Amino acid sequence: MNSKANPILIEMSQDLPESIRTFKYIQDPKSYEEIFTQARAEIFCLRNMERTMENGQSAKSFLQENGYSFLLENSDAEEQMEERMRLLGTLQLIAELSKELAED
Protein backbone atom coordinates (compact mmCIF):
# COMPACT_ATOMS: atom_id res chain seq x y z
CA MET A 1 0.00 0.00 0.00
CA ASN A 2 1.16 3.54 -0.68
CA SER A 3 1.81 5.62 2.40
CA LYS A 4 0.19 8.60 0.68
CA ALA A 5 -1.56 9.24 -2.59
CA ASN A 6 0.52 10.19 -5.61
CA PRO A 7 -0.16 13.88 -6.46
CA ILE A 8 -0.17 13.24 -10.22
CA LEU A 9 -2.69 10.42 -9.88
CA ILE A 10 -4.82 12.60 -7.61
CA GLU A 11 -4.80 15.35 -10.23
CA MET A 12 -5.74 12.90 -13.00
CA SER A 13 -8.52 11.40 -10.88
CA GLN A 14 -10.25 14.78 -10.66
CA ASP A 15 -11.55 14.09 -14.18
CA LEU A 16 -13.30 10.94 -12.92
CA PRO A 17 -16.66 10.68 -11.16
CA GLU A 18 -16.20 10.15 -7.42
CA SER A 19 -18.48 7.11 -7.56
CA ILE A 20 -16.12 4.89 -9.57
CA ARG A 21 -13.76 2.47 -7.91
CA THR A 22 -10.57 3.68 -9.63
CA PHE A 23 -11.20 7.16 -8.20
CA LYS A 24 -11.66 5.66 -4.74
CA TYR A 25 -8.51 3.53 -5.08
CA ILE A 26 -6.46 6.63 -5.87
CA GLN A 27 -7.94 8.61 -3.00
CA ASP A 28 -7.60 5.80 -0.39
CA PRO A 29 -4.75 5.18 -1.58
CA LYS A 30 -4.35 1.58 -2.72
CA SER A 31 -1.16 0.15 -4.18
CA TYR A 32 -0.18 1.21 -7.67
CA GLU A 33 -0.68 -2.38 -8.82
CA GLU A 34 -4.26 -2.38 -7.47
CA ILE A 35 -4.99 0.96 -9.15
CA PHE A 36 -3.56 -0.35 -12.44
CA THR A 37 -5.56 -3.60 -12.25
CA GLN A 38 -8.81 -1.79 -11.44
CA ALA A 39 -8.37 0.82 -14.15
CA ARG A 40 -7.60 -1.87 -16.74
CA ALA A 41 -10.73 -3.83 -15.78
CA GLU A 42 -12.85 -0.70 -16.11
CA ILE A 43 -11.26 0.08 -19.48
CA PHE A 44 -11.94 -3.47 -20.69
CA CYS A 45 -15.62 -3.18 -19.80
CA LEU A 46 -16.10 0.37 -21.08
CA ARG A 47 -14.65 -0.52 -24.49
CA ASN A 48 -17.40 -3.06 -25.08
CA MET A 49 -20.19 -3.16 -22.55
CA GLU A 50 -21.69 -6.26 -24.20
CA ARG A 51 -18.74 -8.55 -23.43
CA THR A 52 -18.27 -11.04 -20.65
CA MET A 53 -15.26 -11.02 -18.35
CA GLU A 54 -13.06 -14.07 -17.70
CA ASN A 55 -14.93 -14.79 -14.47
CA GLY A 56 -18.24 -14.94 -16.35
CA GLN A 57 -19.51 -11.57 -15.12
CA SER A 58 -21.03 -9.28 -17.71
CA ALA A 59 -19.28 -5.99 -18.39
CA LYS A 60 -22.44 -4.06 -17.53
CA SER A 61 -22.74 -5.85 -14.21
CA PHE A 62 -19.09 -5.11 -13.41
CA LEU A 63 -19.54 -1.46 -14.29
CA GLN A 64 -22.69 -1.24 -12.16
CA GLU A 65 -20.83 -2.71 -9.17
CA ASN A 66 -17.91 -0.33 -9.68
CA GLY A 67 -19.82 2.95 -9.66
CA TYR A 68 -20.88 3.44 -13.27
CA SER A 69 -24.66 3.45 -12.79
CA PHE A 70 -24.70 7.11 -13.94
CA LEU A 71 -23.41 5.94 -17.32
CA LEU A 72 -25.59 2.87 -17.66
CA GLU A 73 -28.74 4.83 -16.85
CA ASN A 74 -28.03 7.46 -19.52
CA SER A 75 -30.39 6.68 -22.39
CA ASP A 76 -28.89 9.21 -24.81
CA ALA A 77 -26.57 7.02 -26.90
CA GLU A 78 -24.47 9.88 -28.26
CA GLU A 79 -23.98 11.45 -24.83
CA GLN A 80 -23.17 8.05 -23.33
CA MET A 81 -20.55 7.40 -26.03
CA GLU A 82 -18.91 10.79 -25.46
CA GLU A 83 -18.73 10.14 -21.71
CA ARG A 84 -17.30 6.66 -22.29
CA MET A 85 -14.58 8.05 -24.59
CA ARG A 86 -13.65 10.73 -22.05
CA LEU A 87 -13.50 8.17 -19.24
CA LEU A 88 -11.47 5.76 -21.36
CA GLY A 89 -8.85 8.42 -22.06
CA THR A 90 -8.48 9.36 -18.41
CA LEU A 91 -8.43 5.75 -17.23
CA GLN A 92 -5.80 4.87 -19.83
CA LEU A 93 -3.49 7.62 -18.57
CA ILE A 94 -4.06 6.52 -14.97
CA ALA A 95 -3.39 2.87 -15.83
CA GLU A 96 -0.15 3.70 -17.66
CA LEU A 97 1.19 5.87 -14.85
CA SER A 98 0.15 3.37 -12.17
CA LYS A 99 1.92 0.57 -14.05
CA GLU A 100 5.10 2.65 -14.29
CA LEU A 101 4.94 3.56 -10.60
CA ALA A 102 4.37 -0.09 -9.66
CA GLU A 103 7.45 -1.11 -11.62
CA ASP A 104 9.70 1.42 -9.83
C-alpha positions as CSV (number, residue, x, y, z in Angstrom):
1,M,0.0,0.0,0.0
2,N,1.2,3.5,-0.7
3,S,1.8,5.6,2.4
4,K,0.2,8.6,0.7
5,A,-1.6,9.2,-2.6
6,N,0.5,10.2,-5.6
7,P,-0.2,13.9,-6.5
8,I,-0.2,13.2,-10.2
9,L,-2.7,10.4,-9.9
10,I,-4.8,12.6,-7.6
11,E,-4.8,15.3,-10.2
12,M,-5.7,12.9,-13.0
13,S,-8.5,11.4,-10.9
14,Q,-10.2,14.8,-10.7
15,D,-11.6,14.1,-14.2
16,L,-13.3,10.9,-12.9
17,P,-16.7,10.7,-11.2
18,E,-16.2,10.2,-7.4
19,S,-18.5,7.1,-7.6
20,I,-16.1,4.9,-9.6
21,R,-13.8,2.5,-7.9
22,T,-10.6,3.7,-9.6
23,F,-11.2,7.2,-8.2
24,K,-11.7,5.7,-4.7
25,Y,-8.5,3.5,-5.1
26,I,-6.5,6.6,-5.9
27,Q,-7.9,8.6,-3.0
28,D,-7.6,5.8,-0.4
29,P,-4.8,5.2,-1.6
30,K,-4.4,1.6,-2.7
31,S,-1.2,0.2,-4.2
32,Y,-0.2,1.2,-7.7
33,E,-0.7,-2.4,-8.8
34,E,-4.3,-2.4,-7.5
35,I,-5.0,1.0,-9.1
36,F,-3.6,-0.4,-12.4
37,T,-5.6,-3.6,-12.2
38,Q,-8.8,-1.8,-11.4
39,A,-8.4,0.8,-14.1
40,R,-7.6,-1.9,-16.7
41,A,-10.7,-3.8,-15.8
42,E,-12.9,-0.7,-16.1
43,I,-11.3,0.1,-19.5
44,F,-11.9,-3.5,-20.7
45,C,-15.6,-3.2,-19.8
46,L,-16.1,0.4,-21.1
47,R,-14.6,-0.5,-24.5
48,N,-17.4,-3.1,-25.1
49,M,-20.2,-3.2,-22.5
50,E,-21.7,-6.3,-24.2
51,R,-18.7,-8.5,-23.4
52,T,-18.3,-11.0,-20.6
53,M,-15.3,-11.0,-18.4
54,E,-13.1,-14.1,-17.7
55,N,-14.9,-14.8,-14.5
56,G,-18.2,-14.9,-16.3
57,Q,-19.5,-11.6,-15.1
58,S,-21.0,-9.3,-17.7
59,A,-19.3,-6.0,-18.4
60,K,-22.4,-4.1,-17.5
61,S,-22.7,-5.9,-14.2
62,F,-19.1,-5.1,-13.4
63,L,-19.5,-1.5,-14.3
64,Q,-22.7,-1.2,-12.2
65,E,-20.8,-2.7,-9.2
66,N,-17.9,-0.3,-9.7
67,G,-19.8,3.0,-9.7
68,Y,-20.9,3.4,-13.3
69,S,-24.7,3.5,-12.8
70,F,-24.7,7.1,-13.9
71,L,-23.4,5.9,-17.3
72,L,-25.6,2.9,-17.7
73,E,-28.7,4.8,-16.9
74,N,-28.0,7.5,-19.5
75,S,-30.4,6.7,-22.4
76,D,-28.9,9.2,-24.8
77,A,-26.6,7.0,-26.9
78,E,-24.5,9.9,-28.3
79,E,-24.0,11.5,-24.8
80,Q,-23.2,8.1,-23.3
81,M,-20.5,7.4,-26.0
82,E,-18.9,10.8,-25.5
83,E,-18.7,10.1,-21.7
84,R,-17.3,6.7,-22.3
85,M,-14.6,8.1,-24.6
86,R,-13.7,10.7,-22.1
87,L,-13.5,8.2,-19.2
88,L,-11.5,5.8,-21.4
89,G,-8.8,8.4,-22.1
90,T,-8.5,9.4,-18.4
91,L,-8.4,5.8,-17.2
92,Q,-5.8,4.9,-19.8
93,L,-3.5,7.6,-18.6
94,I,-4.1,6.5,-15.0
95,A,-3.4,2.9,-15.8
96,E,-0.2,3.7,-17.7
97,L,1.2,5.9,-14.8
98,S,0.1,3.4,-12.2
99,K,1.9,0.6,-14.0
100,E,5.1,2.7,-14.3
101,L,4.9,3.6,-10.6
102,A,4.4,-0.1,-9.7
103,E,7.5,-1.1,-11.6
104,D,9.7,1.4,-9.8
